[in-house]
């Protein structure tokens, strides 16, 4: 285990779980890397931006709340009211000193508060002013989410702060700009701020909302009943206020002749990181993980090493955590690395044993995949294919003890026998149930270590 400790900085530890033994000729090495940040609370400065606040203070932060104000937010009228109340609850959760702005989103983005291309500084007065401004929010117009994100990025970038975060609420599809426009806005925002995305009701596009959260390293969820928005916004803002270190990257170094097959986050959600690699010197690459508070996440690293003879041993990969140094942008290490090894053996029992952590998360990644495939097949009218995929999902959820996903699946299929994955598709499924399953399909249950 590698641990990093320093006054006013959270301790980051790296644990590697793997079966390091390979059979003769074996080349694929799998490892689960658990990264844990603890002991923060008043931290982040020495790592993320020491010039921004003194010891004992919280990390400086800026938050932009983007509220859908398109015409559909008036149906039913309670939806807009719930969105205003939720935004007010989020504003109440801001700690003093945090910069913030509220954006009203339609086919254009408008500054609701404070206006003038700037951010307000949270205190009793500005919170009250912001809540007064929310009363002027009304529904009307189209939906062009890329314009909301671009305004958020512009406002957040104007602040010299450690943590930049967005919260985005939509109730409809992104119909008033091209998918390319939205992608360009996400590309522009990636690495500049993180963003949680929420869909309210059942008329929005799951893949759009989850895609926004994924690109900006945030969370995605459904709030099927608008009355649940205030509680959800409060939780999101509390989590954002708990972030202590920004722009943390997982750095993977591999020796000559080694190929990285994939790097993915596997807990608390499945998130593919392989394609997000940026080169970081000879044989090293950085994979973005966003902002951290006191929390723990698991990553699955798979590399292909050159074959070696029996009895030989090699370092297959070195995993470390880095953040940009605020002075010059060079990487600053968060403690000692975790090591992934390969040892060649003719002991069949050793080389064929699958590490429990690797097996568990391989199953969780497959679970997320077969749910997506099953729902897509169901929408396409391939009921046999959908039944097979969702049956496999029920089986995987049962084996891994993922009770939350099992409950969501049971609203889409009738489970005949969970251990064998025998199911029947329900003839009628509520839109909210299907969308909840799709939105939360990547949520995983952690392996019992």
Secondary structure by P-SEA (a helix, b strand, c coil): cbbbbcccccbbbbbbbccccccccccbbbbbbbbbbcccccccccccccccccccccccbbbbbbbbbccccccccaaaaaaaaaaaaaaaaccccccbbbbbbccccccccccccccccccaaaaaaaaaaaaacccbbbbbaaaaaaaaaaaaaaccccccbbbbbbccccccccaaaaaaaaaaacccbbbbbbbccccccaaaaaaaaaaacbbbbbcccccaaaaaaaaaaaaaaacccccccbbbbbcccccccbbbbcccbbbbcccccccccccbbbbbbcccccbbbbbbbbbbcccccccccccccccccccccccccccccccbbbbbbbbbcccccccccccaaaaaaaaaaaaaaaaaaaaaaaaacaaaaaaaaaaaaaaaaaaacaaaaaaaaaacccccccccccccccccccaaaaaaaaaaccbbbbccc
